[in-house]
Amino acid sequence: MTNLILISHGDFCIELKRSAEMILGPQGNIYTVSLLPNEGDKDFTEKFDAVTDQLHGNYTVFSDLMGGTPCNIASKKIMNGAEFELYAGMNLPMVISFVNAALIGNANSLVMETKQSIVKVNDLLNAGVFDEEDE
């Protein structure tokens, strides 16, 4: 299975992995790299490199925020020749979609599937999509 690295400000990536594991079970192929408040670019780069150096084969990186330090450091790695897919704006449906696609050996469209997972529930309720039996 392809490895996935979650990178974020603070422990968001760790908690996102834990939430995914509540739904999907243990995920030994998901790694996390947190940028903590007392750390800078160098600290994060060292931690990111420590994770990527141990991985053999392809990996994908999900970042919390486009333009944030974790995403910028990963972007610089790509600009300097590293080869991996980098997505910003990670969320739980995105991680679940990635894992499910890997399990069934299906190429997925993470961006499309993630966009489709964003729903304004008020609009569904106002349209009568749910009935009392759904409760």
Solvent accessible surface area in square Angstrom, and as a share of the most:
residue,aa,sasa,rsa
1,M,117,0.52
2,T,55,0.32
3,N,22,0.11
4,L,0,0.00
5,I,0,0.00
6,L,0,0.00
7,I,0,0.00
8,S,0,0.00
9,H,73,0.32
10,G,23,0.22
11,D,70,0.36
12,F,88,0.37
13,C,0,0.00
14,I,54,0.28
15,E,83,0.37
16,L,12,0.06
17,K,45,0.19
18,R,138,0.50
19,S,37,0.24
20,A,0,0.00
21,E,49,0.22
22,M,168,0.75
23,I,105,0.53
24,L,48,0.24
25,G,23,0.22
26,P,129,0.81
27,Q,18,0.08
28,G,71,0.68
29,N,18,0.09
30,I,2,0.01
31,Y,57,0.22
32,T,38,0.22
33,V,5,0.03
34,S,10,0.06
35,L,20,0.10
36,L,64,0.32
37,P,137,0.86
38,N,137,0.70
39,E,44,0.20
40,G,34,0.33
41,D,83,0.43
42,K,150,0.64
43,D,60,0.31
44,F,0,0.00
45,T,38,0.22
46,E,97,0.44
47,K,63,0.27
48,F,2,0.01
49,D,44,0.23
50,A,65,0.51
51,V,21,0.12
52,T,19,0.11
53,D,113,0.59
54,Q,102,0.45
55,L,20,0.10
56,H,166,0.74
57,G,64,0.61
58,N,124,0.64
59,Y,33,0.13
60,T,11,0.06
61,V,0,0.00
62,F,0,0.00
63,S,0,0.00
64,D,29,0.15
65,L,103,0.51
66,M,148,0.66
67,G,49,0.47
68,G,9,0.09
69,T,40,0.23
70,P,0,0.00
71,C,3,0.02
72,N,61,0.31
73,I,12,0.06
74,A,0,0.00
75,S,32,0.20
76,K,106,0.45
77,K,47,0.20
78,I,64,0.33
79,M,148,0.66
80,N,131,0.67
81,G,55,0.53
82,A,37,0.29
83,E,159,0.71
84,F,22,0.09
85,E,103,0.46
86,L,42,0.21
87,Y,55,0.21
88,A,39,0.30
89,G,40,0.38
90,M,9,0.04
91,N,40,0.20
92,L,51,0.26
93,P,57,0.36
94,M,9,0.04
95,V,0,0.00
96,I,37,0.19
97,S,15,0.10
98,F,19,0.08
99,V,0,0.00
100,N,63,0.33
101,A,10,0.08
102,A,35,0.27
103,L,112,0.56
104,I,128,0.65
105,G,72,0.69
106,N,86,0.44
107,A,101,0.78
108,N,49,0.25
109,S,59,0.38
110,L,11,0.05
111,V,80,0.46
112,M,105,0.47
113,E,70,0.31
114,T,15,0.09
115,K,130,0.55
116,Q,123,0.55
117,S,46,0.30
118,I,130,0.66
119,V,79,0.45
120,K,129,0.54
121,V,82,0.47
122,N,90,0.46
123,D,78,0.40
124,L,57,0.28
125,L,103,0.51
126,N,128,0.66
127,A,78,0.61
128,G,54,0.52
129,V,88,0.51
130,F,94,0.39
131,D,85,0.44
132,E,150,0.67
133,E,163,0.73
134,D,88,0.45
135,E,179,0.80
